[in-house]
C-alpha cells in the first residue's frame, strides 16, 4: 500500500477545508497530514482540530502551536 504525505500552507480556508479533507480521508492509502497555518482568522483551526490533523503556526500567542502528534491515517 502506498504512503502519502498531505500538507499545505493554509489561511482562512474554513469555507473549503471540509470539502478538501473528506475525499482525502476516504482514500485507501496510508496517509499522514500536516498543515501550516498562516494567521487564520476563521474556523480553519477548529476544523483541523475536529479532524485531529496536526498543524504548525507562527502565532506567538499560542504556545501550543506545534501539534507534533502526527497520525498515520489508514
N, C-alpha and C positions, 0 to 999 in steps of 0.2 A: 504494500500500500504506500502511496506517495506521501511525503511530508511537505506541508505548505506553511509558509510564514505569511500572515496577513497583517499589514501595518500601513499607516499613513499619517501624515500630519492633518489635523482637523481643527476647524474653528467655526463655531456657530453652525453646526450641521445637524442639530436635533431634528430638523424638518425632513431629513433623508436617512438618518442613521438606522432606523428600524428596517427600512427597505433595503439598505445596504447590508445589514448584518444577517437578516433572516436567510437569504439564499446561501450565504457563505457558511452559516452554521449547519445547513442541511446537506452540505457536500459530504461525501463518504470518504474523505481523505483525513489523515492526521493533520490537524492544523493548530497553529499557535498564533494568537492575536496579540498585537501591541500597537497602541496609538500614541501619538504625541499631540497633546492639546496646546493650542496657542491662544490663550486668553479668551476662551469661550464665555459668552455672556448669556447663553441659553441653557437648555436642558441636556446638552451633549454629555456632560459629566454624569448626570443621573442615568442616562441610557447606558453608558458604558458600565457603570456600577451595577445596574439592574441585570446586565448580561454577564457580569463578573469578568469583564475584559480589562486587562491591565493597561495603564496609561502613564505617561510622564508629562509633567507640566513644569514650567519655569516660574509659576506664580509663587512669589516669596512668602505670601501669607499662608500658604498651605504647606506645612512642614511634613505632611504625609503624602506629598505629591508623587512620590515614586511608588508605584504599585508593582512590586517586583515578583509577585507570586504568579509567574507565567503558568498558564494551564494548557496542557495539550488537549484539544477537543477531539473527540472521536465520533 
